[in-house]
């Protein structure tokens, strides 16, 4: 199944990988790779992760304290956000805007 990142999710991925790269050379690349692996897992098993809110699911990254928030449609998977697991848990949820039905 095709995986699509929203503009917000792409911006977060760039920002976070840049942050990790500044912390330690090569860590930003590893973060992007972990996100890529999670996206492949989601594509293989779209309904394999728990629901975060409404029809939005969350897939935790293995080596970083982040999660991918996504919604499933019959034709694609929409990655809504690359969010920290503990900080500002619902920042990505704008009242009414994430009643996503892709």
C-alpha positions in Angstrom: 0.0 0.0 0.0 1.2 3.5 -0.8 2.4 5.7 2.1 2.0 9.5 1.9 3.4 12.0 4.3 1.5 15.2 5.0 3.4 18.5 4.7 3.5 18.7 8.5 5.0 15.2 8.8 7.6 15.9 6.2 8.6 19.2 8.0 8.8 17.3 11.3 11.0 14.6 9.8 13.4 17.2 8.3 13.5 19.1 11.6 14.0 16.1 13.8 16.6 14.5 11.6 18.5 17.8 11.5 18.4 18.0 15.3 19.7 14.5 15.7 22.4 15.1 13.1 23.6 18.1 15.1 23.6 16.0 18.3 25.8 13.3 16.7 27.0 12.8 13.2 25.0 10.1 11.4 22.2 10.0 14.0 19.9 12.1 11.7 20.4 9.5 9.0 19.6 6.7 11.5 16.4 8.5 12.6 15.2 8.8 8.9 16.0 5.1 8.4 14.0 4.2 11.5 11.0 6.3 10.2 11.4 4.5 6.8 11.3 1.1 8.5 8.2 2.0 10.5 6.5 3.2 7.3 7.2 -0.1 5.6 5.8 -2.0 8.7 2.7 0.2 8.5 2.3 -0.5 4.8 2.6 -4.2 5.4 0.2 -4.3 8.4 -1.9 -1.1 8.2 -4.3 -2.0 11.0 -1.6 -3.6 13.2 -1.2 -0.7 15.6 -3.4 0.8 18.2 -5.8 3.7 17.7 -4.6 7.0 19.0 -7.8 9.0 18.3 -10.8 8.5 16.0 -9.4 6.6 13.0 -5.8 7.7 13.5 -3.4 5.0 14.6 0.1 5.2 16.1 3.2 3.2 15.3 6.1 3.6 17.8 9.6 3.9 16.5 12.0 1.2 17.9 15.1 3.3 18.6 13.8 6.8 19.2 11.1 8.2 21.4 8.8 9.1 18.5 5.7 7.7 16.8 4.1 7.9 13.4 0.5 9.0 13.5 -1.4 7.8 10.4 -4.8 7.1 8.9 -5.7 4.2 6.5 -7.7 4.5 3.3 -8.4 1.8 0.8 -5.8 3.2 -1.6 -3.1 4.7 0.7 -1.8 5.4 4.2 -1.5 9.0 5.3 1.2 9.8 7.8 -0.2 12.8 9.7 2.7 13.5 12.1 6.1 12.4 13.4 5.4 13.0 17.1 7.3 12.6 20.3 5.8 9.9 22.5 5.5 12.0 25.6 5.7 15.7 24.8 2.5 17.6 23.8 0.6 14.3 23.1 -2.3 15.8 21.1 -0.6 18.8 19.4 -1.3 17.3 15.9 -5.0 17.1 16.6 -6.7 20.3 15.6 -10.4 20.1 16.6 -12.2 18.8 13.6 -9.3 18.7 11.2 -8.3 15.2 11.9 -11.6 13.5 11.5 -9.7 12.0 8.7 -11.4 9.7 6.3 -8.5 9.9 3.8 
